[in-house]
């Protein structure tokens, strides 16, 4: 039976075979991989992935599509978790995990932050996202696209924009272009935030007032002296700092407060 794309789930189904082949080639699945697909939909990626791996775990919110997957594959080939990926506990799956997905645009940013929580469990992640979001993810400091999303993800992952995907590659076609991004977790204890809640708060506060200088944006959290102590000019703005510099500020303030 034909499936009608549901707007409330942000469904846009990938149909371009050449794009699908390029994505699978970029992922390069290996038989021993613990592969997880978020939002398999009508199986555009599921089918070619199953040609490369003996078993695939999928997370699908749409109960009709989940039922279709269960009917189409035995459970030893496809393990279907019916539910919201935003609520999914990835710690229940055996690590290390490789995650792939054509993510609905309406949940892409919160889902990326959800994945940050489990970063240490992943080998890599390959996501199809709105091109504008990918550009923000990989943006360098002092560029217009650079922001809170850039810092919070660059702290956790090395990222690469792999390919742009036109709207015509989907049915129904979205109103924006897409891109495929690779995220590889960074295991860098040398720049780890001692207090990750404080680190997140500082980054959020700085970018909530991105037109202000750091000395003003961080009032109540840190002082000019704190910024000078880690070699950061208080006259700079949030967009001028790298993730490592935000970590340095956070760790210095945490030490001053006796938290590390």
KEMAR-17796 format. One record per atom (N, C-alpha, C): residue number from 1; x, y, z. Coordinates in steps of 0.05 Angstrom, whole numbers, plus 5000, padded with zeros to 4 digits. Layout:
N
(pt NUM,(X,Y,Z))
...
This chain:
260
(pt 1,(5017,4976,5000))
(pt 1,(5000,5000,5000))
(pt 1,(5018,5025,5000))
(pt 2,(5010,5045,4984))
(pt 2,(5026,5069,4982))
(pt 2,(5025,5085,5008))
(pt 3,(5048,5095,5017))
(pt 3,(5049,5111,5041))
(pt 3,(5050,5140,5034))
(pt 4,(5032,5155,5047))
(pt 4,(5030,5184,5043))
(pt 4,(5048,5198,5064))
(pt 5,(5067,5214,5054))
(pt 5,(5085,5228,5073))
(pt 5,(5069,5245,5093))
(pt 6,(5076,5243,5118))
(pt 6,(5062,5257,5139))
(pt 6,(5078,5282,5148))
(pt 7,(5065,5305,5145))
(pt 7,(5079,5330,5152))
(pt 7,(5086,5331,5181))
(pt 8,(5069,5320,5198))
(pt 8,(5075,5322,5227))
(pt 8,(5100,5307,5235))
(pt 9,(5109,5288,5218))
(pt 9,(5133,5274,5223))
(pt 9,(5157,5285,5207))
(pt 10,(5151,5306,5191))
(pt 10,(5172,5317,5174))
(pt 10,(5183,5298,5153))
(pt 11,(5165,5282,5142))
(pt 11,(5174,5261,5123))
(pt 11,(5180,5272,5095))
(pt 12,(5204,5268,5086))
(pt 12,(5212,5272,5059))
(pt 12,(5230,5248,5051))
(pt 13,(5220,5232,5033))
(pt 13,(5233,5207,5027))
(pt 13,(5254,5209,5005))
(pt 14,(5278,5200,5010))
(pt 14,(5300,5201,4991))
(pt 14,(5295,5180,4969))
(pt 15,(5296,5190,4944))
(pt 15,(5290,5172,4921))
(pt 15,(5312,5171,4900))
(pt 16,(5332,5189,4902))
(pt 16,(5352,5191,4881))
(pt 16,(5373,5169,4886))
(pt 17,(5374,5149,4867))
(pt 17,(5391,5126,4870))
(pt 17,(5421,5133,4871))
(pt 18,(5429,5153,4855))
(pt 18,(5457,5160,4855))
(pt 18,(5465,5172,4882))
(pt 19,(5448,5188,4893))
(pt 19,(5454,5200,4920))
(pt 19,(5455,5178,4941))
(pt 20,(5436,5160,4940))
(pt 20,(5435,5138,4959))
(pt 20,(5461,5122,4957))
(pt 21,(5470,5116,4933))
(pt 21,(5495,5101,4930))
(pt 21,(5519,5116,4941))
(pt 22,(5520,5142,4937))
(pt 22,(5542,5158,4948))
(pt 22,(5542,5159,4978))
(pt 23,(5518,5160,4990))
(pt 23,(5516,5160,5019))
(pt 23,(5526,5133,5031))
(pt 24,(5517,5111,5019))
(pt 24,(5525,5085,5029))
(pt 24,(5555,5081,5025))
(pt 25,(5566,5091,5003))
(pt 25,(5594,5089,4999))
(pt 25,(5610,5105,5020))
(pt 26,(5599,5128,5027))
(pt 26,(5612,5145,5048))
(pt 26,(5612,5131,5075))
(pt 27,(5589,5118,5081))
(pt 27,(5587,5104,5107))
(pt 27,(5605,5080,5107))
(pt 28,(5607,5066,5084))
(pt 28,(5623,5042,5081))
(pt 28,(5618,5021,5103))
(pt 29,(5594,5011,5105))
(pt 29,(5587,4992,5126))
(pt 29,(5603,4967,5124))
(pt 30,(5611,4956,5147))
(pt 30,(5625,4931,5148))
(pt 30,(5608,4910,5163))
(pt 31,(5612,4884,5156))
(pt 31,(5594,4864,5167))
(pt 31,(5592,4863,5197))
(pt 32,(5614,4870,5210))
(pt 32,(5614,4869,5240))
(pt 32,(5603,4894,5253))
(pt 33,(5595,4914,5238))
(pt 33,(5586,4939,5250))
(pt 33,(5559,4936,5264))
(pt 34,(5557,4950,5287))
(pt 34,(5531,4953,5300))
(pt 34,(5519,4978,5289))
(pt 35,(5502,4975,5268))
(pt 35,(5492,4997,5253))
(pt 35,(5463,5003,5262))
(pt 36,(5458,5029,5266))
(pt 36,(5432,5039,5275))
(pt 36,(5423,5060,5255))
(pt 37,(5398,5056,5244))
(pt 37,(5387,5076,5226))
(pt 37,(5364,5090,5240))
(pt 38,(5365,5117,5240))
(pt 38,(5343,5133,5251))
(pt 38,(5325,5141,5228))
(pt 39,(5299,5136,5231))
(pt 39,(5280,5144,5211))
(pt 39,(5284,5130,5184))
(pt 40,(5282,5104,5183))
(pt 40,(5287,5089,5158))
(pt 40,(5266,5095,5137))
(pt 41,(5242,5104,5145))
(pt 41,(5221,5111,5125))
(pt 41,(5214,5088,5107))
(pt 42,(5216,5092,5081))
(pt 42,(5209,5072,5062))
(pt 42,(5232,5054,5054))
(pt 43,(5255,5057,5068))
(pt 43,(5277,5039,5064))
(pt 43,(5298,5046,5043))
(pt 44,(5299,5072,5036))
(pt 44,(5318,5080,5015))
(pt 44,(5347,5073,5022))
(pt 45,(5354,5078,5048))
(pt 45,(5380,5070,5058))
(pt 45,(5380,5042,5070))
(pt 46,(5358,5034,5081))
(pt 46,(5356,5008,5095))
(pt 46,(5363,4986,5076))
(pt 47,(5352,4986,5052))
(pt 47,(5357,4964,5033))
(pt 47,(5386,4961,5026))
(pt 48,(5400,4982,5017))
(pt 48,(5428,4979,5010))
(pt 48,(5446,4974,5034))
(pt 49,(5438,4984,5057))
(pt 49,(5454,4978,5081))
(pt 49,(5452,4948,5088))
(pt 50,(5429,4936,5085))
(pt 50,(5426,4908,5091))
(pt 50,(5440,4890,5070))
(pt 51,(5448,4901,5048))
(pt 51,(5465,4886,5030))
(pt 51,(5493,4884,5039))
(pt 52,(5500,4901,5059))
(pt 52,(5528,4903,5069))
(pt 52,(5531,4892,5098))
(pt 53,(5509,4892,5113))
(pt 53,(5511,4882,5141))
(pt 53,(5489,4861,5146))
(pt 54,(5495,4842,5163))
(pt 54,(5475,4820,5168))
(pt 54,(5452,4829,5186))
(pt 55,(5455,4851,5201))
(pt 55,(5435,4858,5220))
(pt 55,(5435,4889,5223))
(pt 56,(5411,4900,5225))
(pt 56,(5408,4929,5227))
(pt 56,(5387,4936,5248))
(pt 57,(5393,4955,5265))
(pt 57,(5374,4965,5284))
(pt 57,(5362,4991,5273))
(pt 58,(5336,4994,5274))
(pt 58,(5323,5018,5264))
(pt 58,(5305,5030,5285))
(pt 59,(5303,5057,5285))
(pt 59,(5285,5072,5303))
(pt 59,(5266,5087,5285))
(pt 60,(5240,5080,5287))
(pt 60,(5220,5092,5270))
(pt 60,(5196,5101,5286))
(pt 61,(5189,5127,5283))
(pt 61,(5166,5138,5298))
(pt 61,(5139,5131,5286))
(pt 62,(5138,5130,5260))
(pt 62,(5113,5124,5245))
(pt 62,(5106,5095,5248))
(pt 63,(5083,5089,5262))
(pt 63,(5076,5061,5267))
(pt 63,(5070,5045,5242))
(pt 64,(5060,5059,5221))
(pt 64,(5054,5045,5196))
(pt 64,(5080,5036,5183))
(pt 65,(5100,5054,5183))
(pt 65,(5126,5047,5171))
(pt 65,(5141,5026,5188))
(pt 66,(5138,5028,5215))
(pt 66,(5150,5007,5232))
(pt 66,(5137,4980,5226))
(pt 67,(5111,4980,5222))
(pt 67,(5098,4954,5216))
(pt 67,(5107,4943,5189))
(pt 68,(5111,4961,5170))
(pt 68,(5120,4953,5144))
(pt 68,(5148,4940,5145))
(pt 69,(5165,4951,5162))
(pt 69,(5192,4940,5165))
(pt 69,(5190,4913,5179))
(pt 70,(5174,4910,5199))
(pt 70,(5171,4884,5213))
(pt 70,(5160,4863,5194))
(pt 71,(5142,4871,5176))
(pt 71,(5131,4852,5157))
(pt 71,(5151,4845,5135))
(pt 72,(5169,4863,5129))
(pt 72,(5187,4859,5107))
(pt 72,(5213,4844,5114))
(pt 73,(5220,4844,5140))
(pt 73,(5245,4832,5148))
(pt 73,(5242,4816,5173))
(pt 74,(5255,4793,5175))
(pt 74,(5254,4778,5201))
(pt 74,(5270,4793,5222))
(pt 75,(5263,4789,5248))
(pt 75,(5276,4804,5270))
(pt 75,(5306,4799,5272))
(pt 76,(5316,4777,5262))
(pt 76,(5345,4773,5263))
(pt 76,(5360,4790,5242))
(pt 77,(5345,4801,5224))
(pt 77,(5357,4819,5204))
(pt 77,(5352,4848,5211))
(pt 78,(5328,4855,5219))
(pt 78,(5321,4883,5225))
(pt 78,(5307,4883,5252))
(pt 79,(5320,4897,5272))
(pt 79,(5308,4901,5298))
(pt 79,(5295,4928,5298))
(pt 80,(5268,4928,5301))
(pt 80,(5253,4953,5299))
(pt 80,(5246,4964,5327))
(pt 81,(5255,4988,5332))
(pt 81,(5246,5003,5356))
(pt 81,(5227,5024,5347))
(pt 82,(5202,5020,5355))
(pt 82,(5181,5040,5347))
(pt 82,(5180,5061,5368))
(pt 83,(5186,5086,5360))
(pt 83,(5186,5108,5380))
(pt 83,(5201,5132,5370))
(pt 84,(5204,5151,5388))
(pt 84,(5216,5177,5381))
(pt 84,(5246,5175,5387))
(pt 85,(5263,5180,5367))
(pt 85,(5292,5180,5370))
(pt 85,(5301,5200,5391))
(pt 86,(5285,5222,5395))
(pt 86,(5292,5242,5415))
(pt 86,(5291,5231,5443))
(pt 87,(5276,5209,5447))
(pt 87,(5273,5197,5473))
(pt 87,(5288,5171,5476))
(pt 88,(5301,5163,5454))
(pt 88,(5313,5136,5454))
(pt 88,(5339,5135,5471))
(pt 89,(5341,5114,5486))
(pt 89,(5365,5110,5503))
(pt 89,(5385,5093,5488))
(pt 90,(5405,5106,5477))
(pt 90,(5425,5091,5461))
(pt 90,(5443,5074,5478))
(pt 91,(5443,5078,5504))
(pt 91,(5459,5061,5522))
(pt 91,(5449,5032,5523))
(pt 92,(5424,5027,5514))
(pt 92,(5414,5000,5514))
(pt 92,(5424,4983,5491))
(pt 93,(5438,4996,5472))
(pt 93,(5450,4981,5450))
(pt 93,(5479,4977,5454))
(pt 94,(5489,4955,5444))
(pt 94,(5517,4948,5448))
(pt 94,(5536,4966,5433))
(pt 95,(5554,4980,5447))
(pt 95,(5573,4997,5434))
(pt 95,(5597,4981,5425))
(pt 96,(5613,4991,5405))
(pt 96,(5609,5017,5392))
(pt 96,(5588,5017,5370))
(pt 97,(5574,5039,5367))
(pt 97,(5552,5041,5348))
(pt 97,(5560,5059,5325))
(pt 98,(5549,5052,5301))
(pt 98,(5551,5070,5278))
(pt 98,(5522,5078,5272))
(pt 99,(5516,5104,5270))
(pt 99,(5489,5114,5267))
(pt 99,(5486,5128,5241))
(pt 100,(5464,5123,5227))
(pt 100,(5458,5137,5202))
(pt 100,(5429,5146,5203))
(pt 101,(5423,5166,5186))
(pt 101,(5395,5175,5185))
(pt 101,(5390,5199,5168))
(pt 102,(5367,5198,5155))
(pt 102,(5357,5221,5141))
(pt 102,(5338,5235,5161))
(pt 103,(5348,5255,5175))
(pt 103,(5333,5266,5198))
(pt 103,(5312,5286,5189))
(pt 104,(5288,5285,5202))
(pt 104,(5268,5305,5197))
(pt 104,(5279,5333,5205))
(pt 105,(5275,5352,5188))
(pt 105,(5287,5379,5194))
(pt 105,(5276,5391,5220))
(pt 106,(5251,5384,5226))
(pt 106,(5239,5397,5250))
(pt 106,(5250,5387,5276))
(pt 107,(5265,5366,5276))
(pt 107,(5277,5357,5302))
(pt 107,(5307,5354,5300))
(pt 108,(5319,5364,5279))
(pt 108,(5348,5358,5275))
(pt 108,(5366,5370,5297))
(pt 109,(5361,5395,5304))
(pt 109,(5379,5407,5325))
(pt 109,(5375,5393,5352))
(pt 110,(5351,5390,5362))
(pt 110,(5348,5376,5388))
(pt 110,(5359,5347,5387))
(pt 111,(5356,5334,5364))
(pt 111,(5366,5307,5362))
(pt 111,(5397,5306,5363))
(pt 112,(5409,5326,5350))
(pt 112,(5439,5328,5351))
(pt 112,(5448,5331,5380))
(pt 113,(5434,5348,5395))
(pt 113,(5442,5352,5423))
(pt 113,(5436,5326,5439))
(pt 114,(5416,5311,5432))
(pt 114,(5410,5286,5445))
(pt 114,(5433,5266,5440))
(pt 115,(5444,5267,5416))
(pt 115,(5466,5248,5409))
(pt 115,(5492,5256,5424))
(pt 116,(5495,5281,5431))
(pt 116,(5519,5289,5446))
(pt 116,(5520,5274,5472))
(pt 117,(5498,5268,5485))
(pt 117,(5497,5254,5510))
(pt 117,(5511,5227,5508))
(pt 118,(5508,5214,5485))
(pt 118,(5518,5187,5481))
(pt 118,(5544,5186,5463))
(pt 119,(5557,5209,5460))
(pt 119,(5579,5211,5441))
(pt 119,(5600,5189,5444))
(pt 120,(5606,5182,5469))
(pt 120,(5627,5162,5474))
(pt 120,(5620,5134,5464))
(pt 121,(5594,5130,5458))
(pt 121,(5585,5103,5450))
(pt 121,(5586,5100,5419))
(pt 122,(5592,5122,5405))
(pt 122,(5591,5121,5376))
(pt 122,(5619,5119,5363))
(pt 123,(5621,5103,5342))
(pt 123,(5644,5104,5325))
(pt 123,(5642,5128,5306))
(pt 124,(5619,5131,5294))
(pt 124,(5613,5154,5277))
(pt 124,(5583,5156,5272))
(pt 125,(5575,5179,5261))
(pt 125,(5547,5184,5254))
(pt 125,(5547,5197,5227))
(pt 126,(5528,5189,5210))
(pt 126,(5524,5201,5184))
(pt 126,(5495,5210,5182))
(pt 127,(5491,5236,5179))
(pt 127,(5464,5246,5179))
(pt 127,(5459,5263,5154))
(pt 128,(5435,5261,5143))
(pt 128,(5424,5279,5123))
(pt 128,(5409,5301,5138))
(pt 129,(5416,5326,5134))
(pt 129,(5404,5348,5148))
(pt 129,(5400,5371,5128))
(pt 130,(5384,5391,5137))
(pt 130,(5382,5415,5122))
(pt 130,(5410,5427,5118))
(pt 131,(5417,5435,5093))
(pt 131,(5444,5444,5087))
(pt 131,(5452,5467,5105))
(pt 132,(5434,5485,5112))
(pt 132,(5440,5507,5129))
(pt 132,(5449,5498,5157))
(pt 133,(5437,5476,5167))
(pt 133,(5445,5466,5193))
(pt 133,(5473,5454,5191))
(pt 134,(5479,5439,5170))
(pt 134,(5506,5428,5167))
(pt 134,(5527,5450,5165))
(pt 135,(5521,5471,5151))
(pt 135,(5539,5493,5148))
(pt 135,(5545,5506,5176))
(pt 136,(5525,5507,5193))
(pt 136,(5529,5517,5220))
(pt 136,(5545,5498,5237))
(pt 137,(5541,5472,5233))
(pt 137,(5556,5452,5248))
(pt 137,(5586,5454,5243))
(pt 138,(5594,5458,5218))
(pt 138,(5622,5456,5211))
(pt 138,(5635,5484,5209))
(pt 139,(5620,5505,5215))
(pt 139,(5630,5532,5211))
(pt 139,(5654,5538,5229))
(pt 140,(5672,5554,5218))
(pt 140,(5696,5563,5233))
(pt 140,(5689,5588,5249))
(pt 141,(5704,5593,5271))
(pt 141,(5700,5618,5286))
(pt 141,(5702,5643,5268))
(pt 142,(5688,5664,5276))
(pt 142,(5689,5690,5262))
(pt 142,(5676,5689,5234))
(pt 143,(5658,5669,5230))
(pt 143,(5642,5668,5205))
(pt 143,(5613,5671,5213))
(pt 144,(5596,5681,5194))
(pt 144,(5567,5685,5201))
(pt 144,(5553,5661,5211))
(pt 145,(5560,5637,5201))
(pt 145,(5546,5612,5208))
(pt 145,(5553,5601,5236))
(pt 146,(5575,5611,5247))
(pt 146,(5586,5600,5272))
(pt 146,(5569,5609,5295))
(pt 147,(5561,5589,5312))
(pt 147,(5544,5596,5335))
(pt 147,(5545,5574,5356))
(pt 148,(5525,5574,5373))
(pt 148,(5524,5555,5396))
(pt 148,(5525,5526,5386))
(pt 149,(5510,5520,5364))
(pt 149,(5510,5493,5353))
(pt 149,(5538,5485,5345))
(pt 150,(5552,5503,5332))
(pt 150,(5580,5498,5323))
(pt 150,(5597,5490,5346))
(pt 151,(5597,5507,5368))
(pt 151,(5614,5502,5390))
(pt 151,(5608,5476,5405))
(pt 152,(5582,5472,5411))
(pt 152,(5575,5448,5426))
(pt 152,(5580,5422,5412))
(pt 153,(5578,5422,5385))
(pt 153,(5584,5398,5370))
(pt 153,(5614,5396,5364))
(pt 154,(5627,5418,5359))
(pt 154,(5656,5416,5354))
(pt 154,(5672,5408,5379))
(pt 155,(5660,5413,5402))
(pt 155,(5673,5404,5427))
(pt 155,(5673,5373,5428))
(pt 156,(5652,5361,5417))
(pt 156,(5648,5332,5419))
(pt 156,(5657,5316,5394))
(pt 157,(5655,5329,5370))
(pt 157,(5659,5314,5345))
(pt 157,(5677,5328,5326))
(pt 158,(5691,5312,5310))
(pt 158,(5704,5322,5285))
(pt 158,(5683,5318,5263))
(pt 159,(5677,5339,5248))
(pt 159,(5655,5338,5229))
(pt 159,(5664,5345,5201))
(pt 160,(5651,5333,5181))
(pt 160,(5657,5338,5153))
(pt 160,(5632,5339,5137))
(pt 161,(5628,5359,5121))
(pt 161,(5606,5362,5103))
(pt 161,(5613,5345,5078))
(pt 162,(5599,5323,5074))
(pt 162,(5607,5303,5054))
(pt 162,(5596,5310,5026))
(pt 163,(5570,5317,5025))
(pt 163,(5559,5323,4999))
(pt 163,(5533,5338,5002))
(pt 164,(5527,5355,4983))
(pt 164,(5502,5370,4982))
(pt 164,(5481,5354,4966))
(pt 165,(5456,5356,4975))
(pt 165,(5435,5340,4962))
(pt 165,(5412,5359,4955))
(pt 166,(5405,5360,4929))
(pt 166,(5384,5379,4920))
(pt 166,(5357,5370,4930))
(pt 167,(5338,5388,4931))
(pt 167,(5311,5382,4939))
(pt 167,(5298,5361,4921))
(pt 168,(5306,5361,4895))
(pt 168,(5295,5343,4876))
(pt 168,(5301,5313,4882))
(pt 169,(5319,5308,4901))
(pt 169,(5326,5280,4908))
(pt 169,(5306,5268,4926))
(pt 170,(5285,5283,4935))
(pt 170,(5265,5274,4954))
(pt 170,(5237,5274,4942))
(pt 171,(5220,5257,4954))
(pt 171,(5191,5259,4948))
(pt 171,(5177,5258,4975))
(pt 172,(5160,5278,4982))
(pt 172,(5158,5303,4967))
(pt 172,(5183,5320,4971))
(pt 173,(5188,5337,4952))
(pt 173,(5212,5354,4952))
(pt 173,(5209,5375,4974))
(pt 174,(5229,5378,4992))
(pt 174,(5228,5399,5012))
(pt 174,(5234,5426,4999))
(pt 175,(5230,5447,5014))
(pt 175,(5235,5474,5003))
(pt 175,(5264,5483,5006))
(pt 176,(5281,5466,5017))
(pt 176,(5309,5473,5021))
(pt 176,(5327,5451,5012))
(pt 177,(5352,5457,5007))
(pt 177,(5372,5437,5000))
(pt 177,(5382,5423,5025))
(pt 178,(5393,5400,5022))
(pt 178,(5403,5383,5044))
(pt 178,(5432,5378,5041))
(pt 179,(5444,5366,5061))
(pt 179,(5472,5358,5060))
(pt 179,(5476,5335,5078))
(pt 180,(5497,5319,5072))
(pt 180,(5504,5296,5089))
(pt 180,(5529,5303,5104))
(pt 181,(5528,5299,5130))
(pt 181,(5551,5306,5148))
(pt 181,(5560,5281,5162))
(pt 182,(5586,5279,5166))
(pt 182,(5598,5257,5182))
(pt 182,(5608,5269,5209))
(pt 183,(5601,5256,5231))
(pt 183,(5610,5264,5257))
(pt 183,(5626,5241,5269))
(pt 184,(5650,5247,5278))
(pt 184,(5667,5227,5291))
(pt 184,(5674,5237,5319))
(pt 185,(5667,5222,5340))
(pt 185,(5672,5232,5368))
(pt 185,(5701,5237,5372))
(pt 186,(5706,5259,5387))
(pt 186,(5733,5266,5395))
(pt 186,(5739,5256,5423))
(pt 187,(5760,5241,5426))
(pt 187,(5769,5232,5453))
(pt 187,(5793,5249,5460))
(pt 188,(5787,5273,5472))
(pt 188,(5809,5292,5477))
(pt 188,(5807,5302,5506))
(pt 189,(5816,5285,5525))
(pt 189,(5815,5294,5553))
(pt 189,(5831,5319,5559))
(pt 190,(5849,5326,5541))
(pt 190,(5866,5350,5545))
(pt 190,(5849,5375,5544))
(pt 191,(5826,5375,5530))
(pt 191,(5809,5399,5530))
(pt 191,(5781,5393,5540))
(pt 192,(5780,5373,5558))
(pt 192,(5754,5366,5570))
(pt 192,(5744,5388,5589))
(pt 193,(5719,5393,5588))
(pt 193,(5707,5412,5608))
(pt 193,(5704,5398,5634))
(pt 194,(5714,5410,5656))
(pt 194,(5712,5398,5682))
(pt 194,(5683,5398,5692))
(pt 195,(5668,5418,5684))
(pt 195,(5640,5420,5692))
(pt 195,(5625,5426,5666))
(pt 196,(5613,5405,5654))
(pt 196,(5601,5408,5628))
(pt 196,(5576,5424,5629))
(pt 197,(5562,5424,5652))
(pt 197,(5538,5442,5655))
(pt 197,(5546,5471,5654))
(pt 198,(5568,5478,5667))
(pt 198,(5578,5505,5667))
(pt 198,(5588,5513,5639))
(pt 199,(5602,5494,5626))
(pt 199,(5611,5499,5598))
(pt 199,(5587,5505,5580))
(pt 200,(5566,5489,5582))
(pt 200,(5542,5494,5565))
(pt 200,(5529,5520,5572))
(pt 201,(5528,5527,5597))
(pt 201,(5516,5552,5606))
(pt 201,(5531,5576,5595))
(pt 202,(5558,5575,5596))
(pt 202,(5574,5597,5586))
(pt 202,(5571,5600,5556))
(pt 203,(5571,5578,5541))
(pt 203,(5567,5580,5512))
(pt 203,(5540,5591,5506))
(pt 204,(5519,5581,5519))
(pt 204,(5492,5590,5514))
(pt 204,(5489,5620,5520))
(pt 205,(5500,5628,5543))
(pt 205,(5498,5657,5551))
(pt 205,(5512,5674,5531))
(pt 206,(5536,5666,5523))
(pt 206,(5552,5682,5504))
(pt 206,(5538,5686,5478))
(pt 207,(5526,5665,5467))
(pt 207,(5512,5667,5441))
(pt 207,(5484,5678,5443))
(pt 208,(5473,5678,5467))
(pt 208,(5447,5691,5471))
(pt 208,(5450,5721,5469))
(pt 209,(5474,5731,5473))
(pt 209,(5480,5759,5472))
(pt 209,(5503,5763,5452))
(pt 210,(5501,5752,5429))
(pt 210,(5524,5750,5411))
(pt 210,(5533,5778,5401))
(pt 211,(5517,5798,5402))
(pt 211,(5525,5825,5394))
(pt 211,(5541,5839,5416))
(pt 212,(5540,5828,5440))
(pt 212,(5555,5840,5462))
(pt 212,(5583,5829,5464))
(pt 213,(5601,5844,5475))
(pt 213,(5628,5834,5480))
(pt 213,(5626,5813,5503))
(pt 214,(5646,5796,5505))
(pt 214,(5646,5776,5525))
(pt 214,(5644,5787,5554))
(pt 215,(5658,5810,5558))
(pt 215,(5657,5822,5585))
(pt 215,(5629,5829,5594))
(pt 216,(5611,5835,5575))
(pt 216,(5583,5841,5581))
(pt 216,(5566,5817,5579))
(pt 217,(5571,5800,5560))
(pt 217,(5553,5776,5556))
(pt 217,(5555,5757,5579))
(pt 218,(5579,5756,5592))
(pt 218,(5583,5736,5613))
(pt 218,(5581,5748,5641))
(pt 219,(5570,5772,5643))
(pt 219,(5566,5784,5670))
(pt 219,(5551,5765,5689))
(pt 220,(5562,5761,5712))
(pt 220,(5550,5743,5732))
(pt 220,(5561,5715,5731))
(pt 221,(5574,5708,5708))
(pt 221,(5586,5682,5706))
(pt 221,(5617,5684,5709))
(pt 222,(5628,5704,5696))
(pt 222,(5657,5708,5697))
(pt 222,(5664,5737,5695))
(pt 223,(5689,5744,5701))
(pt 223,(5698,5771,5701))
(pt 223,(5719,5775,5679))
(pt 224,(5726,5800,5675))
(pt 224,(5747,5806,5656))
(pt 224,(5773,5792,5664))
(pt 225,(5778,5791,5691))
(pt 225,(5802,5778,5701))
(pt 225,(5802,5749,5693))
(pt 226,(5779,5736,5694))
(pt 226,(5777,5707,5686))
(pt 226,(5784,5704,5657))
(pt 227,(5775,5722,5640))
(pt 227,(5781,5721,5611))
(pt 227,(5810,5725,5606))
(pt 228,(5821,5746,5619))
(pt 228,(5850,5752,5615))
(pt 228,(5867,5728,5625))
(pt 229,(5858,5714,5646))
(pt 229,(5873,5692,5657))
(pt 229,(5878,5670,5638))
(pt 230,(5860,5667,5619))
(pt 230,(5862,5645,5599))
(pt 230,(5870,5656,5571))
(pt 231,(5878,5681,5570))
(pt 231,(5888,5693,5545))
(pt 231,(5866,5701,5526))
(pt 232,(5841,5706,5536))
(pt 232,(5819,5714,5519))
(pt 232,(5814,5744,5522))
(pt 233,(5813,5759,5501))
(pt 233,(5807,5787,5501))
(pt 233,(5778,5792,5508))
(pt 234,(5772,5806,5530))
(pt 234,(5744,5811,5538))
(pt 234,(5728,5827,5518))
(pt 235,(5742,5840,5499))
(pt 235,(5729,5856,5479))
(pt 235,(5719,5839,5455))
(pt 236,(5726,5814,5455))
(pt 236,(5717,5796,5433))
(pt 236,(5687,5789,5438))
(pt 237,(5675,5778,5417))
(pt 237,(5648,5768,5419))
(pt 237,(5648,5737,5417))
(pt 238,(5626,5725,5424))
(pt 238,(5624,5696,5425))
(pt 238,(5633,5683,5399))
(pt 239,(5626,5695,5376))
(pt 239,(5632,5683,5350))
(pt 239,(5662,5682,5344))
(pt 240,(5678,5696,5360))
(pt 240,(5707,5697,5355))
(pt 240,(5722,5674,5369))
(pt 241,(5709,5660,5387))
(pt 241,(5723,5640,5403))
(pt 241,(5719,5611,5393))
(pt 242,(5740,5595,5395))
(pt 242,(5738,5567,5388))
(pt 242,(5726,5551,5411))
(pt 243,(5718,5527,5406))
(pt 243,(5708,5510,5427))
(pt 243,(5728,5507,5450))
(pt 244,(5754,5503,5443))
(pt 244,(5775,5500,5463))
(pt 244,(5777,5525,5481))
(pt 245,(5773,5548,5469))
(pt 245,(5774,5573,5486))
(pt 245,(5751,5575,5505))
(pt 246,(5727,5566,5496))
(pt 246,(5705,5565,5514))
(pt 246,(5710,5546,5537))
(pt 247,(5722,5523,5531))
(pt 247,(5729,5503,5551))
(pt 247,(5749,5516,5571))
(pt 248,(5768,5530,5561))
(pt 248,(5788,5543,5579))
(pt 248,(5775,5562,5598))
(pt 249,(5756,5579,5588))
(pt 249,(5742,5597,5605))
(pt 249,(5726,5582,5626))
(pt 250,(5711,5562,5617))
(pt 250,(5695,5547,5636))
(pt 250,(5712,5534,5657))
(pt 251,(5734,5522,5650))
(pt 251,(5750,5508,5670))
(pt 251,(5763,5527,5690))
(pt 252,(5771,5551,5680))
(pt 252,(5782,5570,5698))
(pt 252,(5761,5579,5718))
(pt 253,(5737,5585,5709))
(pt 253,(5716,5594,5727))
(pt 253,(5709,5572,5747))
(pt 254,(5708,5547,5737))
(pt 254,(5703,5524,5755))
(pt 254,(5724,5522,5777))
(pt 255,(5749,5525,5769))
(pt 255,(5771,5524,5789))
(pt 255,(5769,5546,5810))
(pt 256,(5762,5570,5800))
(pt 256,(5759,5593,5818))
(pt 256,(5736,5588,5838))
(pt 257,(5716,5573,5830))
(pt 257,(5693,5568,5847))
(pt 257,(5698,5543,5865))
(pt 258,(5722,5530,5860))
(pt 258,(5728,5506,5876))
(pt 258,(5715,5481,5865))
(pt 259,(5707,5483,5840))
(pt 259,(5693,5460,5829))
(pt 259,(5712,5440,5815))
(pt 260,(5737,5446,5812))
(pt 260,(5756,5428,5800))
(pt 260,(5783,5432,5810))
